[in-house]
Amino acid sequence: MREEHKRLLDQVSTFATEGKLGESVKKAIHEYDQLPPGLAVFVKCVADYHENNKIAEKEVAEIRSLFFQLIIVAYRECKKVNPEIAQSLLYSLIKDYPDIPESSLITKWSSLAQACIAFREVGHLQNRLLIWQQSTKLFQAYNEFLSGLLNFLIITWRCSQNRKINTNVFSLTYGSKLNQFEQLTGGENGAFYIIFRLAQPKIRNAIAHETIWLDSSNNLVRYTDGKSEKKKYELDLIEYMAFTHMGSHLGEPYIAALGAITIWEEGSEKLKSLLPDYLKKVLSH
């Protein structure tokens, strides 16, 4: 792990312990601190993910479950062809892809986690402008996370299909990555359809270039694609907030998927037995 990434993890952990990220997060950190070092932490990650799924709205729970399993499937299928490349996905949170500096997802995942917490903090307020501003940060954060994750998914999926691996994917635009992944997986008609439904590169670009605004009187989000004034778009505010809400749930299943894979690969038979039966089938297929 890069030293600056270790400092970031330490900083987030400190914020959580001090309650700066909310009391529920503080409590969870305390529970994790009571666990013995090693794989027990991953067991709790997976268990917490499943517990949170039980109390989530049906549509949210379905998206979380699908995202969780797709990461595991991408790893599983790639490992059959090249275990070393499969490990790049397993270690994607804290380890750069070989010879690609700053490609790990720790900063993007951390930004997503903190944006989720900040959005929840203002969600109950009556200040519509503040909610709007925080929603744009969260919208951008989840799309930046997806863009980074796509690098690893494209490489592992190409590997699973015995196709040539090209690390140039790390330098592609978000939209270009989606186009390549669509060709590999069938897009909205394939197994990874949820990614194509959640990914919004045009709105992400508009937020980054500050060419998006809230038309409060008409409950519309208006934006242009990048800096081009010729490409104007609009989106119903309710639909925009639905994207934001769904995107806020991507961080936990990602971490839980990495935890489940780690338990399966390195855990004792006793630890593996703690995994849900359906998950054992997915991992061993």
Secondary structure, 3 states (H helix, E strand, C coil): CCHHHHHHHHHHHHHHHCCCCCHHHHHHHHHHHCCCCCCHHHHHHHHHHHHHHHHCCHHHHHHHHHHHHHHHHHHHHHHHHCHHHHHHHHCCCCCCCCCCCCCCCHHHHHHHHHHHHHHHHHHCCCCHHHHHHHHHHHHHHHHHHHHHHHHHHHHHHHHHCCCCCCHHHHHCCHHHHHHHHHHHHCHHHCCCHHHHHHCCHHHHHHHHCCCEEEEHHHCEEEEECCCCCCCEEEEEHHHHHHHHHHHCCCHHHHHHHHHHHHHHHHCCHHHHHCCCHHHHHHHHC
